[in-house]
Amino acid sequence: MEKKTAFAKAGEKAPLIWGLGFGILFGFLLHKGGVTKYDVIVGQLLLTDNTVLKVMLSAIVTGMLGIYLMKSLRWVKLSPKSGSLGINVIGGLIFGVGFGVLGYCPGTIAGAIGNGYLDALVGGLAGIWIGAGLFAAIYHKVRDGILKKGHFGDITFPGLFKVNDWAVVIPAATIIVLILVWMERNGL
């Protein structure tokens, strides 16, 4: 058996370290964007404050451009997970109920906990653990049933349209940026 050098071991952990670093940066930016505050999230749910929508659209554009740039430079290899309508509908319903009841999503819960918000720590973290535990408990019963309904595999939009990644990324990013500009100009 070949022993790995300390440098090789450190290289294997590099994606985790990069992920942790980007996660901390994302949490910081969520906080600076104001989306770790309960009132801002409830305002979005009531359609009276679009801060969350603007932050998420900005994050989508930034993430999409960054990920596909890193892919083009061969710094990363994308491994999309396969999905199905069953997974998305059930996951969306559970996510929506949790988001509506508590006023946080998983990303903003982490940011709110970092800010010291007790409701995020008690309700949010407990909800994540309970939800993950319940899902783990029933997964073997539902994985071959409802979770496979409408299975569409690991396809991406560029793969679906059989075009270069940038033929989808650039128009999508442009549309999102135009929507953000339109929202700002109209005071939304």
ROSE-4610 file (N, C-alpha, C; in Angstrom, 1 decimal, always signed):
// ROSE-4610
residu = [M/M/M/E/E/E/K/K/K/K/K/K/T/T/T/A/A/A/F/F/F/A/A/A/K/K/K/A/A/A/G/G/G/E/E/E/K/K/K/A/A/A/P/P/P/L/L/L/I/I/I/W/W/W/G/G/G/L/L/L/G/G/G/F/F/F/G/G/G/I/I/I/L/L/L/F/F/F/G/G/G/F/F/F/L/L/L/L/L/L/H/H/H/K/K/K/G/G/G/G/G/G/V/V/V/T/T/T/K/K/K/Y/Y/Y/D/D/D/V/V/V/I/I/I/V/V/V/G/G/G/Q/Q/Q/L/L/L/L/L/L/L/L/L/T/T/T/D/D/D/N/N/N/T/T/T/V/V/V/L/L/L/K/K/K/V/V/V/M/M/M/L/L/L/S/S/S/A/A/A/I/I/I/V/V/V/T/T/T/G/G/G/M/M/M/L/L/L/G/G/G/I/I/I/Y/Y/Y/L/L/L/M/M/M/K/K/K/S/S/S/L/L/L/R/R/R/W/W/W/V/V/V/K/K/K/L/L/L/S/S/S/P/P/P/K/K/K/S/S/S/G/G/G/S/S/S/L/L/L/G/G/G/I/I/I/N/N/N/V/V/V/I/I/I/G/G/G/G/G/G/L/L/L/I/I/I/F/F/F/G/G/G/V/V/V/G/G/G/F/F/F/G/G/G/V/V/V/L/L/L/G/G/G/Y/Y/Y/C/C/C/P/P/P/G/G/G/T/T/T/I/I/I/A/A/A/G/G/G/A/A/A/I/I/I/G/G/G/N/N/N/G/G/G/Y/Y/Y/L/L/L/D/D/D/A/A/A/L/L/L/V/V/V/G/G/G/G/G/G/L/L/L/A/A/A/G/G/G/I/I/I/W/W/W/I/I/I/G/G/G/A/A/A/G/G/G/L/L/L/F/F/F/A/A/A/A/A/A/I/I/I/Y/Y/Y/H/H/H/K/K/K/V/V/V/R/R/R/D/D/D/G/G/G/I/I/I/L/L/L/K/K/K/K/K/K/G/G/G/H/H/H/F/F/F/G/G/G/D/D/D/I/I/I/T/T/T/F/F/F/P/P/P/G/G/G/L/L/L/F/F/F/K/K/K/V/V/V/N/N/N/D/D/D/W/W/W/A/A/A/V/V/V/V/V/V/I/I/I/P/P/P/A/A/A/A/A/A/T/T/T/I/I/I/I/I/I/V/V/V/L/L/L/I/I/I/L/L/L/V/V/V/W/W/W/M/M/M/E/E/E/R/R/R/N/N/N/G/G/G/L/L/L]
num = [1/1/1/2/2/2/3/3/3/4/4/4/5/5/5/6/6/6/7/7/7/8/8/8/9/9/9/10/10/10/11/11/11/12/12/12/13/13/13/14/14/14/15/15/15/16/16/16/17/17/17/18/18/18/19/19/19/20/20/20/21/21/21/22/22/22/23/23/23/24/24/24/25/25/25/26/26/26/27/27/27/28/28/28/29/29/29/30/30/30/31/31/31/32/32/32/33/33/33/34/34/34/35/35/35/36/36/36/37/37/37/38/38/38/39/39/39/40/40/40/41/41/41/42/42/42/43/43/43/44/44/44/45/45/45/46/46/46/47/47/47/48/48/48/49/49/49/50/50/50/51/51/51/52/52/52/53/53/53/54/54/54/55/55/55/56/56/56/57/57/57/58/58/58/59/59/59/60/60/60/61/61/61/62/62/62/63/63/63/64/64/64/65/65/65/66/66/66/67/67/67/68/68/68/69/69/69/70/70/70/71/71/71/72/72/72/73/73/73/74/74/74/75/75/75/76/76/76/77/77/77/78/78/78/79/79/79/80/80/80/81/81/81/82/82/82/83/83/83/84/84/84/85/85/85/86/86/86/87/87/87/88/88/88/89/89/89/90/90/90/91/91/91/92/92/92/93/93/93/94/94/94/95/95/95/96/96/96/97/97/97/98/98/98/99/99/99/100/100/100/101/101/101/102/102/102/103/103/103/104/104/104/105/105/105/106/106/106/107/107/107/108/108/108/109/109/109/110/110/110/111/111/111/112/112/112/113/113/113/114/114/114/115/115/115/116/116/116/117/117/117/118/118/118/119/119/119/120/120/120/121/121/121/122/122/122/123/123/123/124/124/124/125/125/125/126/126/126/127/127/127/128/128/128/129/129/129/130/130/130/131/131/131/132/132/132/133/133/133/134/134/134/135/135/135/136/136/136/137/137/137/138/138/138/139/139/139/140/140/140/141/141/141/142/142/142/143/143/143/144/144/144/145/145/145/146/146/146/147/147/147/148/148/148/149/149/149/150/150/150/151/151/151/152/152/152/153/153/153/154/154/154/155/155/155/156/156/156/157/157/157/158/158/158/159/159/159/160/160/160/161/161/161/162/162/162/163/163/163/164/164/164/165/165/165/166/166/166/167/167/167/168/168/168/169/169/169/170/170/170/171/171/171/172/172/172/173/173/173/174/174/174/175/175/175/176/176/176/177/177/177/178/178/178/179/179/179/180/180/180/181/181/181/182/182/182/183/183/183/184/184/184/185/185/185/186/186/186/187/187/187/188/188/188]
x = [+0.8/+0.0/+0.9/+0.6/+1.4/+1.0/+2.0/+1.7/+1.6/+0.6/+0.5/+1.3/+1.9/+2.7/+1.8/+2.4/+1.6/+1.0/+1.8/+1.3/+0.1/+0.1/-1.0/-2.2/-2.0/-3.2/-3.8/-2.9/-3.4/-4.1/-3.7/-4.3/-5.7/-5.9/-7.3/-8.2/-7.7/-8.6/-8.8/-8.1/-8.2/-9.6/-10.4/-11.8/-12.6/-12.4/-13.1/-12.8/-11.5/-11.0/-11.6/-11.5/-12.1/-13.6/-14.3/-15.7/-16.0/-15.3/-15.5/-15.3/-14.2/-13.9/-15.0/-15.5/-16.5/-17.9/-18.1/-19.3/-19.3/-18.1/-18.0/-18.2/-17.6/-17.8/-19.2/-19.9/-21.3/-22.2/-21.9/-22.6/-22.4/-21.2/-20.9/-21.7/-21.7/-22.4/-23.9/-24.5/-25.9/-26.2/-25.3/-25.5/-25.5/-24.4/-24.3/-25.5/-26.1/-27.2/-28.5/-28.5/-29.6/-30.6/-30.2/-31.2/-31.1/-30.3/-30.4/-31.3/-32.0/-32.9/-34.4/-35.0/-36.4/-37.3/-37.3/-38.2/-38.0/-36.8/-36.5/-37.1/-36.9/-37.4/-38.9/-39.5/-41.0/-41.5/-40.8/-41.1/-41.1/-40.2/-40.1/-41.3/-41.6/-42.7/-44.1/-44.1/-45.4/-45.3/-44.2/-44.0/-44.0/-43.5/-43.4/-41.9/-41.0/-39.5/-38.8/-38.2/-37.6/-36.1/-35.6/-34.2/-33.7/-34.4/-34.0/-33.9/-34.9/-34.9/-33.7/-33.4/-32.3/-31.0/-30.8/-29.6/-29.4/-30.5/-30.5/-30.2/-30.8/-30.5/-29.1/-28.6/-27.2/-26.2/-26.6/-25.8/-25.8/-27.0/-27.1/-26.2/-26.2/-25.4/-23.9/-23.5/-22.1/-21.7/-22.5/-22.1/-22.1/-23.1/-23.1/-21.9/-21.6/-20.4/-19.1/-19.0/-17.8/-17.6/-18.7/-18.6/-18.2/-18.9/-18.6/-17.2/-16.8/-15.4/-14.4/-14.6/-13.7/-13.7/-14.9/-15.0/-14.3/-14.4/-13.7/-12.2/-11.8/-10.3/-9.8/-10.8/-10.5/-10.0/-10.4/-10.1/-11.1/-12.3/-13.3/-13.9/-14.5/-15.3/-16.7/-17.7/-19.0/-19.6/-20.2/-20.8/-22.3/-23.2/-24.5/-25.2/-26.0/-26.8/-28.0/-28.4/-29.6/-30.8/-31.9/-33.1/-34.4/-35.5/-36.8/-37.8/-38.9/-40.0/-40.5/-40.5/-40.9/-39.9/-38.7/-37.7/-37.9/-38.1/-38.2/-39.5/-40.6/-41.9/-41.9/-41.5/-41.5/-40.5/-39.3/-38.3/-38.7/-39.4/-39.9/-41.0/-41.8/-42.9/-42.4/-41.4/-40.8/-40.1/-39.3/-38.5/-39.5/-40.5/-41.5/-42.2/-42.6/-43.2/-42.2/-41.0/-40.0/-39.7/-39.5/-39.2/-40.4/-41.6/-42.7/-43.0/-42.8/-43.0/-41.9/-40.7/-39.6/-39.1/-39.2/-38.7/-37.2/-36.7/-35.3/-35.2/-34.2/-33.9/-32.6/-32.1/-30.9/-29.7/-29.5/-28.4/-28.5/-29.7/-29.8/-29.8/-30.2/-30.1/-28.7/-27.8/-26.4/-25.9/-26.3/-25.9/-26.5/-27.8/-28.5/-27.9/-27.5/-26.8/-25.5/-24.8/-23.6/-23.8/-24.9/-25.3/-25.8/-26.0/-26.4/-27.9/-28.7/-30.1/-30.6/-31.2/-31.6/-32.7/-33.6/-34.7/-34.1/-33.0/-32.4/-31.7/-31.1/-30.3/-31.3/-32.3/-33.2/-34.2/-34.9/-35.9/-35.2/-34.3/-33.7/-32.8/-31.9/-30.9/-31.7/-32.6/-33.4/-34.2/-34.8/-35.6/-34.8/-33.5/-32.7/-32.3/-32.0/-31.7/-32.9/-34.0/-35.2/-35.6/-35.6/-35.9/-35.0/-33.7/-32.7/-32.9/-33.2/-33.4/-34.7/-35.8/-37.0/-36.7/-36.0/-35.8/-34.9/-33.9/-33.1/-33.9/-34.9/-35.7/-36.6/-37.1/-38.1/-37.5/-36.2/-35.6/-35.7/-35.4/-35.4/-36.8/-37.8/-39.2/-39.7/-39.1/-39.6/-38.6/-37.4/-36.4/-36.8/-37.4/-37.8/-39.2/-39.9/-41.3/-41.4/-41.9/-42.2/-41.0/-39.9/-38.6/-38.1/-38.6/-38.2/-39.2/-40.3/-41.4/-40.8/-40.9/-40.5/-39.0/-38.3/-36.8/-36.2/-35.4/-34.8/-33.2/-32.7/-31.2/-30.4/-29.2/-28.2/-28.0/-29.0/-28.9/-28.9/-28.1/-28.1/-28.7/-29.0/-29.6/-28.7/-27.3/-26.5/-26.5/-26.6/-26.7/-28.1/-29.1/-30.5/-30.6/-30.0/-30.0/-28.9/-28.0/-26.8/-26.0/-25.7/-24.9/-23.7/-22.8/-21.7/-22.3/-21.7/-22.2/-22.4/-21.5/-21.7/-22.8/-23.4/-24.5/-25.8/-25.7/-26.8/-26.5/-25.2/-24.8/-24.9/-24.4/-24.4/-25.8/-26.7/-28.0/-28.8/-28.6/-29.3/-28.8/-27.4/-26.9/-27.4/-27.4/-27.9/-29.3/-30.2/-31.6/-31.7/-31.0/-31.1/-30.6/-29.5/-29.0/-30.0/-30.6/-31.7/-32.9/-33.2/-34.3/-33.9/-32.7/-32.2/-32.2/-31.7/-31.7/-33.2/-34.1/-35.5/-36.1/-35.8/-36.3/-35.8/-34.5/-33.9/-34.5/-34.7/-35.2/-36.7/-37.4/-38.8/-39.0/-38.0/-38.1/-38.7/-38.5/-39.0/-38.0]
y = [-1.2/+0.0/+1.2/+2.1/+3.4/+4.4/+4.9/+6.0/+7.3/+8.1/+9.4/+10.4/+11.3/+12.4/+13.4/+14.1/+15.2/+16.2/+16.4/+17.4/+16.8/+15.5/+14.9/+14.9/+14.6/+14.6/+16.0/+17.0/+18.4/+18.8/+18.2/+18.5/+17.9/+16.8/+16.1/+17.0/+17.7/+18.5/+19.9/+20.2/+21.6/+22.0/+21.1/+21.5/+21.7/+21.0/+21.3/+22.6/+22.9/+24.2/+25.4/+25.2/+26.2/+26.3/+25.2/+25.2/+26.0/+25.7/+26.3/+27.8/+28.2/+29.6/+30.3/+29.7/+30.4/+30.4/+29.3/+29.3/+30.5/+30.7/+31.8/+33.1/+33.3/+34.5/+34.7/+33.6/+33.7/+34.1/+33.5/+33.9/+35.4/+35.8/+37.2/+38.1/+37.8/+38.6/+38.5/+37.3/+37.3/+38.2/+38.3/+39.2/+40.6/+41.0/+42.4/+42.7/+41.7/+42.0/+42.1/+41.8/+42.0/+40.8/+39.7/+38.6/+37.6/+37.9/+37.0/+37.6/+38.6/+39.3/+38.7/+38.3/+37.8/+38.7/+40.0/+41.0/+41.1/+41.0/+41.1/+39.9/+38.7/+37.5/+37.5/+37.9/+37.9/+39.0/+40.1/+41.1/+40.5/+39.6/+39.0/+38.1/+37.3/+36.4/+37.1/+38.3/+39.1/+40.0/+39.9/+40.7/+42.2/+42.6/+44.0/+44.5/+43.6/+43.9/+42.8/+43.3/+42.3/+42.2/+42.5/+42.4/+41.0/+40.0/+38.6/+38.2/+38.6/+38.2/+38.8/+40.1/+40.7/+40.1/+39.8/+39.1/+37.8/+37.0/+35.7/+35.7/+36.6/+36.8/+37.2/+38.1/+38.5/+37.3/+36.5/+35.3/+34.3/+34.2/+33.2/+33.7/+34.9/+35.4/+35.2/+35.7/+35.6/+34.1/+33.2/+31.8/+31.2/+31.5/+30.8/+31.2/+32.5/+33.0/+32.4/+32.4/+31.9/+30.4/+29.6/+28.2/+27.8/+28.4/+28.1/+28.6/+29.7/+30.2/+29.2/+28.7/+27.7/+26.4/+26.1/+24.9/+25.0/+26.2/+26.5/+26.5/+26.9/+26.9/+25.6/+24.6/+23.3/+23.2/+24.2/+24.2/+23.3/+23.1/+22.2/+21.4/+20.3/+19.4/+19.3/+19.7/+19.7/+18.2/+17.9/+16.6/+16.8/+17.2/+17.5/+16.2/+16.4/+15.2/+15.0/+13.7/+13.5/+13.9/+14.2/+14.7/+14.2/+14.5/+14.1/+15.1/+15.1/+16.0/+15.7/+14.4/+14.0/+14.6/+14.5/+15.1/+16.6/+17.3/+18.7/+19.2/+18.5/+18.9/+18.7/+17.5/+17.2/+18.1/+18.3/+19.1/+20.6/+21.0/+22.4/+22.7/+21.7/+21.8/+21.9/+21.0/+21.0/+22.3/+22.7/+23.9/+25.1/+25.2/+26.3/+26.4/+25.2/+25.2/+25.7/+25.2/+25.6/+27.1/+27.5/+28.9/+29.9/+29.4/+30.2/+30.3/+29.1/+29.0/+29.8/+29.6/+30.1/+31.4/+31.6/+32.9/+32.8/+31.6/+31.4/+30.2/+30.3/+29.1/+28.6/+27.4/+26.9/+27.8/+28.5/+29.4/+30.6/+31.2/+32.3/+31.9/+30.6/+30.1/+30.2/+29.7/+29.7/+31.1/+32.0/+33.4/+34.0/+33.7/+34.3/+33.7/+32.4/+31.8/+32.6/+32.8/+33.6/+35.0/+35.5/+36.8/+36.7/+35.5/+35.3/+35.3/+35.1/+35.1/+33.8/+33.8/+32.6/+31.8/+32.5/+31.8/+31.0/+31.4/+30.7/+29.4/+29.6/+28.5/+27.4/+27.9/+26.9/+26.3/+27.2/+26.7/+26.2/+27.0/+26.6/+25.4/+25.4/+24.3/+23.0/+23.2/+22.0/+21.5/+22.4/+22.0/+21.3/+21.7/+21.1/+19.7/+19.5/+18.2/+17.3/+17.8/+16.9/+16.6/+17.5/+17.2/+16.2/+16.4/+15.5/+14.1/+14.0/+12.7/+12.0/+12.8/+12.2/+11.7/+12.5/+12.1/+10.8/+10.8/+9.6/+8.4/+8.6/+7.5/+6.9/+7.8/+7.3/+7.1/+7.5/+7.5/+6.1/+5.1/+3.7/+3.3/+3.9/+3.6/+4.4/+5.6/+6.4/+6.6/+6.1/+6.3/+5.7/+4.5/+3.9/+4.2/+5.0/+5.3/+6.7/+7.6/+9.0/+9.8/+9.4/+10.2/+9.9/+8.9/+8.6/+9.0/+9.5/+10.0/+11.2/+11.1/+12.2/+12.3/+11.2/+11.2/+11.8/+12.8/+13.5/+13.4/+12.6/+12.4/+13.6/+13.6/+14.7/+15.7/+16.0/+16.9/+18.4/+19.1/+20.6/+21.3/+22.6/+23.3/+23.2/+23.5/+23.3/+21.9/+20.9/+19.5/+19.2/+19.8/+19.6/+20.2/+21.4/+22.1/+21.7/+20.9/+20.4/+21.6/+22.5/+23.7/+23.9/+24.7/+25.1/+25.8/+25.6/+26.1/+27.6/+28.3/+29.8/+30.3/+29.4/+29.8/+29.8/+29.3/+29.3/+30.3/+30.3/+31.1/+32.6/+33.0/+34.5/+35.0/+34.4/+34.9/+34.9/+33.8/+33.7/+34.8/+35.0/+36.1/+37.5/+37.7/+38.9/+39.2/+38.2/+38.4/+38.7/+38.0/+38.2/+39.6/+40.1/+41.4/+42.5/+42.2/+43.2/+43.2/+42.1/+42.1/+42.9/+42.7/+43.5/+45.0/+45.4/+46.8/+47.3/+46.6/+47.0/+47.1/+46.2/+46.3/+47.5/+47.8/+49.0/+50.3/+50.4/+51.6/+51.8/+50.8/+50.9/+50.8/+50.9/+51.0/+49.7/+48.6/+47.3/+46.7]
z = [+0.0/+0.0/+0.0/-0.9/-1.0/+0.0/+0.7/+1.7/+1.0/+1.4/+0.9/+1.6/+0.9/+1.5/+2.2/+3.0/+3.7/+2.7/+1.6/+0.6/-0.1/-0.4/-1.1/-0.2/+1.1/+2.0/+2.1/+2.1/+2.2/+0.9/-0.3/-1.5/-1.6/-0.9/-0.9/-0.1/+0.9/+1.8/+1.2/+0.2/-0.4/-0.7/-1.4/-1.7/-0.5/+0.6/+1.8/+2.4/+2.4/+2.9/+2.1/+0.7/-0.1/+0.1/+0.3/+0.5/+1.8/+2.9/+4.1/+4.0/+3.3/+3.1/+2.4/+1.3/+0.5/+1.3/+2.1/+2.9/+4.0/+4.6/+5.5/+4.8/+3.6/+2.9/+2.5/+2.1/+1.7/+2.9/+4.0/+5.2/+5.6/+5.5/+5.7/+4.8/+3.5/+2.5/+2.7/+3.2/+3.5/+4.6/+5.6/+6.7/+6.3/+5.5/+5.0/+4.1/+3.4/+2.5/+3.3/+4.6/+5.5/+5.5/+4.8/+4.7/+5.8/+6.8/+8.0/+9.1/+8.7/+9.7/+9.4/+10.4/+10.3/+9.6/+10.0/+9.4/+7.9/+7.4/+6.0/+5.2/+5.8/+5.2/+5.2/+6.3/+6.3/+5.3/+5.2/+4.2/+2.8/+2.5/+1.2/+1.0/+2.0/+1.9/+1.7/+2.3/+2.2/+0.9/+0.2/-1.1/-0.8/+0.4/+0.7/+0.7/+0.6/+0.7/-0.2/-1.3/-2.2/-2.0/-0.8/-0.5/-0.7/-0.2/-0.4/-1.8/-2.6/-4.0/-4.7/-4.4/-5.1/-4.7/-3.4/-2.9/-3.6/-3.7/-4.2/-5.7/-6.5/-7.9/-8.1/-7.3/-7.4/-7.1/-6.1/-5.8/-6.9/-7.5/-8.7/-9.8/-10.2/-11.3/-10.9/-9.7/-9.3/-9.3/-8.7/-8.6/-10.0/-10.8/-12.1/-13.0/-13.0/-13.7/-13.1/-11.8/-11.2/-11.4/-11.2/-11.4/-12.8/-13.8/-15.2/-15.7/-15.1/-15.4/-14.8/-13.6/-13.0/-13.8/-14.3/-15.1/-16.4/-17.1/-18.3/-18.1/-17.0/-16.7/-16.2/-16.1/-15.6/-14.2/-13.4/-12.0/-11.2/-11.8/-11.1/-12.2/-11.7/-12.6/-11.9/-12.7/-12.2/-12.1/-11.1/-10.9/-10.4/-11.4/-10.9/-10.5/-9.4/-8.9/-9.7/-9.8/-10.6/-9.8/-10.5/-9.8/-10.4/-9.8/-10.3/-9.8/-10.5/-10.1/-8.6/-8.3/-6.9/-5.9/-6.1/-5.2/-5.1/-6.2/-6.2/-5.6/-5.8/-5.3/-3.8/-3.3/-1.9/-1.2/-1.7/-1.1/-1.1/-2.1/-2.2/-1.2/-1.0/+0.0/+1.4/+1.7/+3.1/+3.3/+2.3/+2.4/+2.6/+1.8/+1.9/+3.3/+3.8/+5.1/+6.2/+6.2/+7.1/+7.0/+5.7/+5.5/+6.0/+5.7/+6.1/+7.6/+8.3/+9.7/+10.5/+10.1/+10.9/+10.4/+9.1/+8.5/+8.1/+8.1/+7.6/+6.7/+5.8/+5.0/+5.5/+5.1/+5.7/+5.7/+4.6/+4.5/+5.4/+5.5/+6.4/+7.9/+8.1/+9.5/+10.0/+9.2/+9.6/+9.8/+8.9/+9.1/+10.3/+10.6/+11.8/+13.1/+13.1/+14.2/+14.5/+13.4/+13.5/+14.1/+13.9/+14.5/+15.9/+16.4/+17.7/+17.9/+16.8/+16.9/+17.5/+18.7/+19.4/+18.7/+18.0/+17.3/+16.2/+15.5/+14.5/+15.0/+16.2/+16.8/+17.3/+18.0/+18.6/+17.6/+16.9/+15.9/+14.6/+14.1/+12.8/+12.9/+13.8/+13.8/+14.3/+15.2/+15.6/+14.5/+13.7/+12.5/+11.5/+11.3/+10.3/+10.8/+12.1/+12.6/+12.6/+13.0/+13.0/+11.6/+10.7/+9.3/+8.7/+8.9/+8.3/+8.9/+10.2/+10.9/+10.3/+10.2/+9.6/+8.2/+7.4/+6.0/+6.0/+6.8/+6.9/+7.3/+8.2/+8.7/+7.6/+6.8/+5.8/+4.4/+4.2/+2.9/+2.2/+2.9/+2.3/+1.9/+2.5/+2.1/+0.9/+0.6/-0.4/-1.6/-1.5/-2.5/-3.9/-3.9/-5.1/-5.5/-4.7/-5.0/-5.5/-4.6/-5.0/-5.4/-4.8/-5.1/-6.6/-7.2/-8.6/-9.6/-9.1/-10.0/-10.9/-12.2/-13.0/-13.1/-12.9/-12.9/-14.2/-14.0/-15.2/-15.2/-14.3/-14.4/-13.9/-14.4/-14.0/-15.0/-15.8/-16.9/-16.5/-17.2/-17.0/-18.2/-18.1/-19.3/-20.5/-20.4/-21.5/-22.1/-21.2/-21.7/-22.4/-21.8/-22.4/-23.8/-23.9/-25.2/-26.2/-25.6/-26.4/-27.0/-26.1/-26.5/-25.5/-25.9/-25.0/-23.8/-22.6/-21.4/-21.5/-22.1/-22.2/-23.0/-23.9/-24.7/-23.8/-22.6/-21.7/-20.5/-20.1/-18.9/-19.2/-20.4/-20.7/-20.8/-21.6/-21.7/-20.4/-19.6/-18.3/-17.3/-17.3/-16.5/-16.9/-18.2/-18.8/-18.4/-18.5/-18.1/-16.6/-15.8/-14.4/-14.0/-14.6/-14.4/-14.9/-16.0/-16.5/-15.5/-15.0/-14.0/-12.8/-12.3/-11.1/-11.4/-12.6/-13.0/-13.0/-13.6/-13.7/-12.3/-11.4/-10.0/-9.3/-9.5/-8.9/-9.4/-10.7/-11.4/-11.0/-10.7/-10.3/-8.8/-8.1/-6.6/-6.0/-6.6/-6.1/-5.2]
